[in-house]
Amino acid sequence: MTGYERSCRIVSGDELADTAEELLDAGFRLALTAAHDDGPLLRVVYLFLAGRPDRRVELECLLPARDPALRSLAYLSFPAGRFEREMMDLYGIRLLGHPRARRLVRHAHWPEQWHPMRADAGAVPEFGGSGELRFLTVAGDGVYEIPVGPVHAGLIEPGHFRFSVVGETVVRLKARLWYVHRGIERQFQGRSATDAVQFAERISGDTSAAHALAHSLAVEEACGTTLPDAVHRLRAMLVELERLYNHAADLGALANDVGFGLANAHAQRIREQLLRMNEAVTGARLLRGAIRPGGVVLRALPDITELASIAADLAEVAELTLTNAVIYDRFAGTGLLAADDARALGCLGYPARASGVATDARIEHPVVELPVTEIAAATGDVLARYTVRRDEFAASVALITDLTENHSGPIEFTATVDTGRVSSGVGIVEGWRGTIVHRVELDDDARITRAKIVDPSWFNWPALPVAMNDTIVPDFPLVNKSFNLSYAGNDL
């Protein structure tokens, strides 16, 4: 297993801003912010990450549980401002100096003074009331609004979008999420460190393997459990299989959104082949049950001959799609996300790489050395996000083939995972949407006292309205699909 630098320190409220600014200036990014209810004190943990080499810095700031107030870092980091608003809603922390300290998670029908992550939150009160869902109104001649959702015509999760439009041109788009907030992080609390992985697998249904792996790595670090490199490579192979079936489906769906249903039909056929391969490898089409703290359990290795045939098939579908002049014209120049905007928003995964921002946890935070091929583009449009995913599909097939051909030994492994001390751990995984981070804290009975989960959709959702600026309303389904963000992964 590869090594990394990790440091943890407690800072005062006055020191926090200066230290955070130094880390951001040094190339770190704020990957996670989590509040913890320790009784008389609230503890806020900030996790900063930097790659090449792998470095991890945790800052802890202590607040009184009665009337906790936190100096905002929103002026330093856009993601920090959103993490702070989440803590305000769930823990009742007042934000000092935040430019827009309005609700983020809590909808208007939530009880005013109920903060569900506090230890003394009590029973769930009655929801309801006449609270109004407010959006910033864009005024001007010819401006009108188009509301979309939260219930959609298609089989997708709920999210509300409010378009301010002149003619067909989008002046402003605002997204309202958290309709599927399930209290997942609270449900981890009190559970055995070895028995909570099923919750991780269900954070976002199409990312079961990657979330299970991030959770398992966090638990293993907290428990001081070390696994052989061969086990880490088998787990990495499963995450790549997950990347394949999701990329294949979305390459077809993007073609379908501009009327090329034939490409979508073939892409869905390819997805089905990959899901059947998943079932042969793990016993589950969505790869559940194979990754757990302390080990991995497979039924078989992938059939690399079949995989090569699938890769050639998908490459042909992509070529037929992009050689169609009408489709190419719809993709090129649509939904632009500039590199500077992607960096400022903290974008991750293929949306960032398509805008020229290098980010890949397999390289920046490697658990084991892998022959990863970095994929990138520069234009930041729908076409770039399509081609990055097309090329990542081929690169993942090559990586799975390498891992399969070079594997020797058993395909099942289980190590004992337990600890007799209070501890914490972090797991970082490059899922198919981007970097996933899990952080857990355990008590001396190896039970989880706090779990914090950050799906890449948390960072990427704010980029969708930016990419929609100056586009036309009919392009929204196309731009939205080119990001393909998870509602459940964001809402938790």
Secondary structure, 3 states (H helix, E strand, C coil): CCCCEEEEEECCHHHHHHHHHHHHHCCCEEEEEEEEECCCEEEEEEEEEECCCCEEEEEEEEEECCCCEEECCCCCCHHHHHHHHHHHHHHCCEEECCCCCCCCCCCCCCCCCCCCCCCCCCCCCCCCCCCCCCCCCCCCCCEEEEEECCCCCCCCCCCEEEEEEECCEEEEEEEECCCCCCCHHHHHCCCECCCCHHHHHCCCHHHHHHHHHHHHHHHHHHHCCCCCHHHHHHHHHHHHHHHHHHHHHHHHHHHHHCCCHHHHHHHHHHHHHHHHHHHHHHCCCCCCCCEECCEEECCCCCCHHHHHHHHHHHHHHHHHHHCCHHHHHHHCCCCCCCHHHHHHHCCCHHHHHHCCCCCCHHHHCCCCCCCCCCCCCCCCCHHHHHHHHHHHHHHHHHHHHHHHHCCCCCCEEECCCCCCCCEEEEEEEECCCCEEEEEEEECCCCEEEEEEEECHHHHHCCHHHHHHCCCEHHHHHHHHHHHCCCHHHHHC
